[in-house]
Amino acid sequence: MMKKYVGAALLTALCIPFLSHAQYAEDALRYSEMNQTGSARFQALGGNHAALGGDPSSIHGNPAGLGFYSRSEFTFSPGLTSINTKGNYLGQSYSNSKSLGNISQASLVIASQPGFQRRWKRSSLGISFSRQQSFHDTYNYGGLNNRSAYVDKVVADANGKSTPVSQLEADFEANGSVTGGPVAYSVPAAYYQMYLINPSGTSGFPYSAVDKNSVVNQFGTLDASGANTQWTIAYAGNLDDKFYIGGNIGFSRLRYKYTRTFEDSYVDSPELISVSQGEGLDVTGSGINLSLGVIYKFSPMFQLGGTIMSPTFTSIKETFTQNVSAQYVDGKVTGPDGTLITPPYTSLPIAPNDFEYSMTSPFRGNLGATVFLQNKGFITGTVEYVGYSGMSVRTKYLNDTDNQAFKTDTKNEITDSFRNAVNFRLGAEYRANLMRFRVGGAYLMSPYQNSDGIQRDKFLVSAGLGVRGNKFFADLSGSLAMYESAFTPYTLSNVQDYSSVRITNKPVNAVLTLGMLF
């Protein structure tokens, strides 16, 4: 399934691939969703940032929280994430999991000396490295399909564009300049060279699959890695120990990579044993954003806080790769003239596609409140707004007309597919001498306009504990997220002829924060 553009030199008549605006809309969402960030303390509290201070998470959360610091502090927060998924496809289920370590956050807060004779009591400067998003994912799926195979998608694409044989031959090089060996410039060209599809005559279309009747066992995998990390610089001040205000600037770094496979294993086929597809995407990007936050302490028992966060403006580069391979019964296949031949290729790469674009993530805002239970702890809650429909994507990689079409069509896809979301977070902390006990939860509203029966709303539960000394503290948290997602390996004109994978996701995240006060 072709995902990205081919290079400008390959954009000749009748071979320009379909511009996948829906895919770039999904990419914008992937790089914009955030579940839970910060130190172990804040993650144990359900990811609440709006109305709490005195924590290193304030640097990239609500920067006004830095105004609560009276001493300087250094923290380091290693984390461990366990990905747990179950893929349901064609009535069968497959489970998969993987675990990985990471750095959730590292920070330095430098607090000024208190100004007792001034209304401006103190100020603090904070610098942090934080893991804003994790893209690690894995799942398997499989099932018996008696209605279609991936080759039906290839045939439909070639016939739908009335692609002549001459074009499929032009989209192939026996000695490609990029690979140094045989390379195809489209999936139909690879299938044609491998005799997986055959033309009906000299002109080509309509094409037909070499085997269009056999049942297939289908199996697919995904393995993804990467993260959206951010260096943040924040500054905050405290007026009369009541009004706290702060701002920050964030410099993000995006790294995402996935490999995906899909195989049709033919049952009792006279021609084929199996046909496999592989694809990979490698993405890097860098961005910038700003935040402004305030907290107002109405009394020692109650305070309100809020933050407005600009979109992150990100410049992205990506490379998309594909390959096709096949196994034939007795090493032979029926050619267009009906005779058995030995196919010249059993595996072919598709030429890599490079693309560059820029993305604007959603505008965000939150409002929260904290109620203190004297010296026994507190309860805190946050309401968040995320303007997913305001995401946008644009490029300068193509000509002016195609650049504008890419921007406009992708924006239309975003507004048609996604909606603005309101999220809710709640957390509590109980204090017993040096010990701290915490619980939290969050409801993250699905950004999709149409759920298609998939439970895309995310539910998070978390808990943790900590110990506080005069110069040292340690916090530990664990959180579990629960939600569903979906993936469609290929589509056909009749929705009854293909299926989607329903994926149940239950990632677990553990964070340990070690801090030193000075």
VOKE-631507 format. One record per residue (C-alpha): y negated, z, x; residue in three letters. Coordinates in nm, 3 decimals. Example, Ala and Ser with C-alpha at 12.3 -4.5 7.8 and 13.67 -1.06 7.14 Angstrom:
<rs>
     north        up      east   residu
     0.450     0.780     1.230      Ala
     0.106     0.714     1.367      Ser
</rs>
This chain:
<rs>
     north        up      east   residu
     0.000     0.000     0.000      Met
    -0.309    -0.127     0.183      Met
    -0.572     0.145     0.196      Lys
    -0.854     0.028     0.421      Lys
    -1.046    -0.279     0.517      Tyr
    -0.936    -0.520     0.785      Val
    -1.186    -0.610     1.058      Gly
    -1.465    -0.858     0.993      Ala
    -1.295    -1.127     1.199      Ala
    -1.002    -1.123     0.958      Leu
    -1.209    -1.153     0.641      Leu
    -1.134    -1.517     0.575      Thr
    -1.104    -1.683     0.236      Ala
    -0.825    -1.548     0.013      Leu
    -0.721    -1.277     0.258      Cys
    -0.988    -1.015     0.192      Ile
    -0.795    -0.709     0.070      Pro
    -0.888    -0.518    -0.242      Phe
    -1.157    -0.258    -0.168      Leu
    -0.995     0.075    -0.254      Ser
    -1.293     0.263    -0.395      His
    -1.062     0.509    -0.572      Ala
    -0.911     0.602    -0.237      Gln
    -1.252     0.674    -0.082      Tyr
    -1.349     0.881    -0.384      Ala
    -1.034     1.088    -0.324      Glu
    -1.122     1.113     0.046      Asp
    -1.466     1.252    -0.044      Ala
    -1.301     1.518    -0.261      Leu
    -1.048     1.609     0.009      Arg
    -1.324     1.672     0.263      Tyr
    -1.530     1.875     0.012      Ser
    -1.296     2.128    -0.153      Glu
    -1.307     2.481    -0.011      Met
    -1.072     2.760    -0.114      Asn
    -1.132     3.070     0.095      Gln
    -1.323     3.122     0.420      Thr
    -1.442     3.405     0.639      Gly
    -1.316     3.721     0.800      Ser
    -1.003     3.908     0.693      Ala
    -1.223     4.148     0.495      Arg
    -1.391     3.880     0.287      Phe
    -1.069     3.683     0.237      Gln
    -0.896     3.998     0.109      Ala
    -1.182     4.035    -0.141      Leu
    -1.112     3.693    -0.294      Gly
    -1.358     3.500    -0.078      Gly
    -1.669     3.673    -0.218      Asn
    -1.981     3.595    -0.013      His
    -2.274     3.612    -0.256      Ala
    -2.368     3.980    -0.283      Ala
    -2.217     4.151     0.021      Leu
    -2.356     4.196     0.370      Gly
    -2.275     4.349     0.703      Gly
    -1.987     4.110     0.767      Asp
    -1.962     3.814     1.010      Pro
    -1.872     3.590     0.715      Ser
    -2.238     3.620     0.614      Ser
    -2.328     3.381     0.896      Ile
    -2.181     3.081     0.712      His
    -2.164     3.241     0.365      Gly
    -2.478     3.417     0.239      Asn
    -2.688     3.449     0.557      Pro
    -2.903     3.719     0.393      Ala
    -2.609     3.954     0.457      Gly
    -2.702     3.962     0.826      Leu
    -3.004     4.173     0.730      Gly
    -2.771     4.469     0.673      Phe
    -2.669     4.490     1.039      Tyr
    -2.800     4.786     1.237      Ser
    -2.580     4.726     1.544      Arg
    -2.465     4.415     1.726      Ser
    -2.108     4.300     1.682      Glu
    -1.844     4.061     1.817      Phe
    -1.540     3.957     1.610      Thr
    -1.236     3.737     1.657      Phe
    -1.010     3.636     1.366      Ser
    -0.677     3.461     1.434      Pro
    -0.489     3.333     1.132      Gly
    -0.146     3.213     1.024      Leu
    -0.095     2.964     0.742      Thr
     0.236     2.888     0.571      Ser
     0.253     2.569     0.362      Ile
     0.511     2.579     0.080      Asn
     0.558     2.281    -0.152      Thr
     0.803     2.143    -0.406      Lys
     0.799     1.772    -0.494      Gly
     0.940     1.660    -0.830      Asn
     1.013     1.288    -0.862      Tyr
     1.234     1.103    -1.108      Leu
     1.399     1.425    -1.219      Gly
     1.480     1.556    -0.871      Gln
     1.314     1.834    -0.670      Ser
     1.273     1.877    -0.295      Tyr
     1.120     2.181    -0.123      Ser
     0.946     2.186     0.213      Asn
     0.746     2.426     0.425      Ser
     0.579     2.468     0.763      Lys
     0.373     2.735     0.938      Ser
     0.094     2.716     1.192      Leu
    -0.149     2.941     1.372      Gly
    -0.525     2.891     1.385      Asn
    -0.859     3.053     1.457      Ile
    -1.008     3.149     1.123      Ser
    -1.337     3.276     1.265      Gln
    -1.511     3.401     1.579      Ala
    -1.863     3.540     1.571      Ser
    -2.144     3.718     1.752      Leu
    -2.418     3.909     1.569      Val
    -2.721     4.036     1.761      Ile
    -2.916     4.296     1.565      Ala
    -3.271     4.402     1.641      Ser
    -3.385     4.760     1.669      Gln
    -3.509     4.906     1.337      Pro
    -3.884     4.900     1.277      Gly
    -3.946     5.235     1.110      Phe
    -4.322     5.189     1.085      Gln
    -4.301     4.837     0.940      Arg
    -4.198     4.699     0.604      Arg
    -3.988     4.440     0.789      Trp
    -3.719     4.684     0.891      Lys
    -3.483     4.474     1.103      Arg
    -3.355     4.125     1.168      Ser
    -3.032     3.975     1.303      Ser
    -2.919     3.653     1.466      Leu
    -2.564     3.534     1.409      Gly
    -2.353     3.260     1.568      Ile
    -2.005     3.180     1.443      Ser
    -1.717     2.937     1.461      Phe
    -1.532     2.918     1.129      Ser
    -1.249     2.723     0.974      Arg
    -1.397     2.591     0.649      Gln
    -1.097     2.382     0.535      Gln
    -0.736     2.335     0.635      Ser
    -0.580     1.993     0.578      Phe
    -0.228     2.089     0.678      His
     0.022     1.974     0.419      Asp
     0.383     1.867     0.390      Thr
     0.615     1.755     0.112      Tyr
     0.928     1.550     0.045      Asn
     1.037     1.374    -0.271      Tyr
     1.317     1.146    -0.387      Gly
     1.510     1.014    -0.683      Gly
     1.713     0.726    -0.827      Leu
     1.496     0.444    -0.964      Asn
     1.656     0.179    -1.187      Asn
     1.328     0.020    -1.297      Arg
     1.150    -0.090    -0.979      Ser
     1.126    -0.085    -0.600      Ala
     0.828    -0.107    -0.364      Tyr
     0.893    -0.479    -0.317      Val
     0.794    -0.531    -0.683      Asp
     0.446    -0.407    -0.592      Lys
     0.427    -0.653    -0.303      Val
     0.538    -0.942    -0.525      Val
     0.286    -0.843    -0.792      Ala
     0.003    -0.837    -0.536      Asp
     0.091    -1.175    -0.388      Ala
     0.138    -1.341    -0.727      Asn
    -0.169    -1.174    -0.875      Gly
    -0.390    -1.332    -0.609      Lys
    -0.200    -1.665    -0.619      Ser
    -0.157    -1.634    -0.244      Thr
    -0.030    -1.961    -0.092      Pro
     0.241    -1.968     0.174      Val
    -0.017    -2.105     0.419      Ser
    -0.216    -1.784     0.384      Gln
     0.087    -1.560     0.447      Leu
     0.165    -1.767     0.757      Glu
    -0.195    -1.740     0.874      Ala
    -0.178    -1.362     0.827      Asp
     0.087    -1.335     1.098      Phe
     0.085    -1.366     1.478      Glu
     0.403    -1.379     1.681      Ala
     0.209    -1.245     1.981      Asn
    -0.080    -1.040     1.847      Gly
    -0.371    -0.953     2.074      Ser
    -0.376    -0.592     1.950      Val
    -0.007    -0.507     1.971      Thr
     0.106    -0.754     2.236      Gly
     0.391    -0.847     2.002      Gly
     0.443    -0.971     1.647      Pro
     0.189    -0.836     1.399      Val
     0.109    -0.901     1.033      Ala
    -0.239    -0.873     0.881      Tyr
    -0.121    -0.790     0.530      Ser
     0.182    -0.626     0.370      Val
     0.284    -0.946     0.180      Pro
     0.275    -1.137     0.511      Ala
     0.513    -0.884     0.669      Ala
     0.750    -0.904     0.371      Tyr
     0.738    -1.285     0.383      Tyr
     0.818    -1.299     0.756      Gln
     1.110    -1.059     0.704      Met
     1.244    -1.268     0.410      Tyr
     1.205    -0.974     0.172      Leu
     1.007    -1.201    -0.062      Ile
     1.063    -1.574    -0.103      Asn
     0.836    -1.847    -0.240      Pro
     0.939    -2.068    -0.530      Ser
     0.821    -2.386    -0.364      Gly
     0.608    -2.531    -0.088      Thr
     0.288    -2.387    -0.234      Ser
     0.433    -2.037    -0.254      Gly
     0.369    -1.842    -0.570      Phe
     0.522    -1.723    -0.781      Pro
     0.709    -1.520    -0.524      Tyr
     1.023    -1.324    -0.600      Ser
     1.207    -1.039    -0.429      Ala
     1.519    -1.126    -0.236      Val
     1.687    -0.856    -0.446      Asp
     1.514    -0.776    -0.774      Lys
     1.809    -0.630    -0.966      Asn
     1.967    -0.352    -0.761      Ser
     1.905     0.015    -0.824      Val
     1.736     0.202    -0.541      Val
     1.738     0.558    -0.415      Asn
     1.377     0.630    -0.321      Gln
     1.268     0.893    -0.070      Phe
     0.924     0.975     0.070      Gly
     0.755     1.223     0.300      Thr
     0.406     1.336     0.393      Leu
     0.298     1.538     0.693      Asp
    -0.075     1.610     0.732      Ala
    -0.275     1.814     0.980      Ser
    -0.633     1.887     1.072      Gly
    -0.926     2.104     0.969      Ala
    -1.294     2.108     0.889      Asn
    -1.450     2.356     1.132      Thr
    -1.811     2.460     1.169      Gln
    -2.044     2.616     1.423      Trp
    -2.318     2.804     1.236      Thr
    -2.643     2.963     1.352      Ile
    -2.803     3.207     1.108      Ala
    -3.103     3.439     1.102      Tyr
    -3.188     3.706     0.846      Ala
    -3.435     3.985     0.788      Gly
    -3.467     4.301     0.578      Asn
    -3.781     4.396     0.386      Leu
    -3.807     4.767     0.294      Asp
    -3.424     4.796     0.295      Asp
    -3.431     4.628    -0.045      Lys
    -3.490     4.255    -0.008      Phe
    -3.274     4.060     0.235      Tyr
    -3.333     3.693     0.311      Ile
    -3.166     3.459     0.556      Gly
    -3.097     3.097     0.639      Gly
    -2.850     2.905     0.849      Asn
    -2.774     2.563     0.990      Ile
    -2.415     2.444     1.023      Gly
    -2.268     2.177     1.249      Phe
    -1.929     2.071     1.116      Ser
    -1.645     1.889     1.284      Arg
    -1.387     1.703     1.073      Leu
    -1.040     1.617     1.199      Arg
    -0.770     1.486     0.966      Tyr
    -0.443     1.306     1.031      Lys
    -0.144     1.218     0.821      Tyr
     0.179     1.020     0.841      Thr
     0.352     0.903     0.526      Arg
     0.689     0.734     0.478      Thr
     0.857     0.572     0.180      Phe
     1.208     0.424     0.170      Glu
     1.405     0.223    -0.084      Asp
     1.776     0.267    -0.019      Ser
     1.958    -0.005    -0.214      Tyr
     2.271     0.076    -0.413      Val
     2.542    -0.194    -0.400      Asp
     2.295    -0.468    -0.301      Ser
     2.441    -0.794    -0.169      Pro
     2.132    -0.839     0.051      Glu
     1.970    -0.514     0.157      Leu
     2.066    -0.172     0.283      Ile
     1.713    -0.032     0.289      Ser
     1.344    -0.118     0.315      Val
     1.099     0.137     0.459      Ser
     0.720     0.167     0.463      Gln
     0.522     0.383     0.700      Gly
     0.151     0.453     0.716      Glu
    -0.084     0.676     0.908      Gly
    -0.449     0.773     0.890      Leu
    -0.651     0.925     1.175      Asp
    -0.999     1.057     1.085      Val
    -1.277     1.221     1.287      Thr
    -1.626     1.313     1.173      Gly
    -1.927     1.532     1.236      Ser
    -2.184     1.666     0.992      Gly
    -2.475     1.900     0.930      Ile
    -2.577     2.134     0.645      Asn
    -2.825     2.409     0.557      Leu
    -2.809     2.727     0.348      Ser
    -3.062     2.979     0.218      Leu
    -2.957     3.316     0.077      Gly
    -3.108     3.633    -0.067      Val
    -2.976     3.978    -0.161      Ile
    -3.178     4.236    -0.352      Tyr
    -3.074     4.602    -0.360      Lys
    -3.191     4.743    -0.693      Phe
    -3.049     5.086    -0.610      Ser
    -2.796     5.238    -0.372      Pro
    -2.537     5.161    -0.642      Met
    -2.619     4.801    -0.736      Phe
    -2.727     4.477    -0.568      Gln
    -2.749     4.108    -0.655      Leu
    -2.724     3.809    -0.424      Gly
    -2.722     3.434    -0.429      Gly
    -2.704     3.133    -0.202      Thr
    -2.797     2.767    -0.225      Ile
    -2.613     2.533     0.012      Met
    -2.716     2.178     0.084      Ser
    -2.457     1.901     0.089      Pro
    -2.293     1.839     0.424      Thr
    -2.398     1.499     0.557      Phe
    -2.101     1.369     0.756      Thr
    -2.047     1.058     0.968      Ser
    -1.680     0.954     0.967      Ile
    -1.461     0.718     1.172      Lys
    -1.104     0.636     1.078      Glu
    -0.809     0.421     1.178      Thr
    -0.539     0.323     0.927      Phe
    -0.198     0.192     1.039      Thr
     0.110     0.062     0.856      Gln
     0.456    -0.074     0.932      Asn
     0.750    -0.222     0.743      Val
     1.119    -0.217     0.844      Ser
     1.442    -0.329     0.678      Ala
     1.818    -0.317     0.716      Gln
     2.023    -0.613     0.590      Tyr
     2.383    -0.633     0.472      Val
     2.582    -0.777     0.766      Asp
     2.249    -0.852     0.937      Gly
     2.180    -1.155     0.715      Lys
     1.968    -1.238     0.412      Val
     1.937    -1.524     0.167      Thr
     1.650    -1.761     0.253      Gly
     1.433    -1.965     0.014      Pro
     1.683    -2.252     0.014      Asp
     1.973    -2.022    -0.082      Gly
     2.145    -2.019     0.258      Thr
     2.226    -1.707     0.459      Leu
     2.008    -1.663     0.768      Ile
     1.951    -1.398     1.032      Thr
     1.597    -1.266     0.973      Pro
     1.376    -1.305     1.281      Pro
     1.224    -0.959     1.236      Tyr
     1.369    -0.631     1.110      Thr
     1.046    -0.438     1.170      Ser
     0.680    -0.539     1.173      Leu
     0.354    -0.347     1.225      Pro
     0.046    -0.422     1.018      Ile
    -0.269    -0.467     1.225      Ala
    -0.465    -0.138     1.249      Pro
    -0.775    -0.115     1.032      Asn
    -1.083     0.065     1.166      Asp
    -1.367     0.173     0.939      Phe
    -1.684     0.381     0.964      Glu
    -1.880     0.540     0.681      Tyr
    -2.093     0.841     0.591      Ser
    -2.027     1.097     0.320      Met
    -2.243     1.342     0.127      Thr
    -2.049     1.645     0.003      Ser
    -2.138     1.840    -0.315      Pro
    -2.440     2.065    -0.354      Phe
    -2.327     2.426    -0.394      Arg
    -2.476     2.746    -0.523      Gly
    -2.353     3.093    -0.608      Asn
    -2.469     3.414    -0.770      Leu
    -2.298     3.749    -0.733      Gly
    -2.324     4.122    -0.790      Ala
    -2.184     4.429    -0.617      Thr
    -2.143     4.775    -0.771      Val
    -2.094     5.060    -0.524      Phe
    -1.878     5.355    -0.625      Leu
    -2.071     5.608    -0.420      Gln
    -1.885     5.641    -0.090      Asn
    -1.547     5.544    -0.240      Lys
    -1.588     5.168    -0.223      Gly
    -1.722     4.888    -0.438      Phe
    -1.644     4.606    -0.682      Ile
    -1.797     4.263    -0.621      Thr
    -1.792     3.934    -0.811      Gly
    -1.925     3.582    -0.763      Thr
    -1.984     3.278    -0.980      Val
    -1.997     2.949    -0.786      Glu
    -2.125     2.606    -0.882      Tyr
    -1.997     2.295    -0.704      Val
    -2.153     1.958    -0.792      Gly
    -1.857     1.730    -0.724      Tyr
    -2.002     1.444    -0.930      Ser
    -2.293     1.431    -0.682      Gly
    -2.069     1.327    -0.391      Met
    -2.147     0.988    -0.240      Ser
    -2.011     0.755     0.026      Val
    -2.183     0.466     0.202      Arg
    -2.127     0.236     0.499      Thr
    -2.307    -0.001     0.735      Lys
    -1.979    -0.143     0.866      Tyr
    -1.974    -0.455     0.645      Leu
    -2.237    -0.713     0.550      Asn
    -2.530    -0.609     0.330      Asp
    -2.373    -0.727     0.006      Thr
    -2.039    -0.557     0.070      Asp
    -2.213    -0.240     0.195      Asn
    -2.400    -0.209    -0.134      Gln
    -2.089    -0.290    -0.338      Ala
    -1.891    -0.025    -0.149      Phe
    -2.159     0.239    -0.215      Lys
    -2.207     0.151    -0.583      Thr
    -1.842     0.109    -0.675      Asp
    -1.731     0.424    -0.495      Thr
    -2.008     0.621    -0.663      Lys
    -1.894     0.490    -1.001      Asn
    -1.539     0.593    -0.917      Glu
    -1.658     0.942    -0.823      Ile
    -1.854     0.995    -1.145      Thr
    -1.567     0.853    -1.354      Asp
    -1.303     1.070    -1.183      Ser
    -1.469     1.402    -1.103      Phe
    -1.679     1.666    -1.276      Arg
    -1.889     1.956    -1.159      Asn
    -1.697     2.283    -1.132      Ala
    -1.766     2.652    -1.185      Val
    -1.551     2.898    -0.989      Asn
    -1.507     3.273    -1.031      Phe
    -1.420     3.534    -0.766      Arg
    -1.360     3.908    -0.796      Leu
    -1.279     4.169    -0.534      Gly
    -1.272     4.544    -0.477      Ala
    -1.256     4.779    -0.180      Glu
    -1.144     5.143    -0.175      Tyr
    -1.240     5.366     0.114      Arg
    -1.042     5.668     0.235      Ala
    -1.186     5.816     0.554      Asn
    -1.137     5.547     0.820      Leu
    -0.909     5.333     0.603      Met
    -1.007     5.047     0.375      Arg
    -0.787     4.897     0.100      Phe
    -0.884     4.567    -0.065      Arg
    -0.771     4.336    -0.343      Val
    -0.917     4.013    -0.475      Gly
    -0.863     3.703    -0.681      Gly
    -1.026     3.372    -0.762      Ala
    -1.014     3.097    -1.019      Tyr
    -1.118     2.756    -0.883      Leu
    -1.178     2.502    -1.158      Met
    -1.022     2.157    -1.119      Ser
    -1.281     1.892    -1.026      Pro
    -1.087     1.617    -1.207      Tyr
    -1.214     1.473    -1.535      Gln
    -0.858     1.406    -1.649      Asn
    -0.577     1.637    -1.546      Ser
    -0.298     1.393    -1.648      Asp
    -0.086     1.695    -1.731      Gly
    -0.116     1.831    -1.374      Ile
    -0.228     2.194    -1.337      Gln
    -0.497     2.126    -1.077      Arg
    -0.691     2.451    -1.134      Asp
    -0.634     2.681    -0.837      Lys
    -0.550     3.049    -0.867      Phe
    -0.583     3.273    -0.562      Leu
    -0.468     3.632    -0.518      Val
    -0.535     3.836    -0.206      Ser
    -0.502     4.181    -0.059      Ala
    -0.573     4.355     0.267      Gly
    -0.642     4.674     0.457      Leu
    -0.860     4.781     0.744      Gly
    -0.956     5.064     0.973      Val
    -1.314     5.141     1.081      Arg
    -1.408     5.337     1.392      Gly
    -1.740     5.403     1.561      Asn
    -1.711     5.112     1.804      Lys
    -1.406     4.921     1.689      Phe
    -1.259     4.793     1.363      Phe
    -0.960     4.588     1.252      Ala
    -0.887     4.415     0.921      Asp
    -0.580     4.236     0.793      Leu
    -0.559     4.014     0.483      Ser
    -0.306     3.799     0.304      Gly
    -0.373     3.547     0.028      Ser
    -0.164     3.319    -0.191      Leu
    -0.294     3.006    -0.364      Ala
    -0.115     2.836    -0.656      Met
    -0.189     2.488    -0.790      Tyr
    -0.040     2.145    -0.856      Glu
    -0.122     1.799    -0.723      Ser
     0.025     1.450    -0.759      Ala
     0.092     1.137    -0.557      Phe
     0.188     0.787    -0.674      Thr
     0.378     0.581    -0.412      Pro
     0.291     0.251    -0.581      Tyr
     0.170     0.118    -0.916      Thr
     0.272    -0.174    -1.138      Leu
     0.118    -0.330    -1.449      Ser
     0.370    -0.154    -1.673      Asn
     0.330     0.222    -1.635      Val
     0.690     0.270    -1.745      Gln
     0.813     0.096    -1.429      Asp
     0.684     0.345    -1.172      Tyr
     0.657     0.721    -1.129      Ser
     0.441     0.983    -0.962      Ser
     0.537     1.286    -0.757      Val
     0.438     1.618    -0.912      Arg
     0.376     1.864    -0.628      Ile
     0.372     2.240    -0.664      Thr
     0.167     2.401    -0.385      Asn
     0.186     2.768    -0.282      Lys
     0.017     2.809     0.057      Pro
     0.000     3.157     0.209      Val
    -0.275     3.253     0.453      Asn
    -0.288     3.566     0.672      Ala
    -0.590     3.663     0.883      Val
    -0.643     3.943     1.135      Leu
    -1.001     4.030     1.230      Thr
    -1.070     4.241     1.540      Leu
    -1.428     4.360     1.589      Gly
    -1.629     4.547     1.848      Met
    -1.968     4.712     1.781      Leu
    -2.228     4.758     2.054      Phe
</rs>
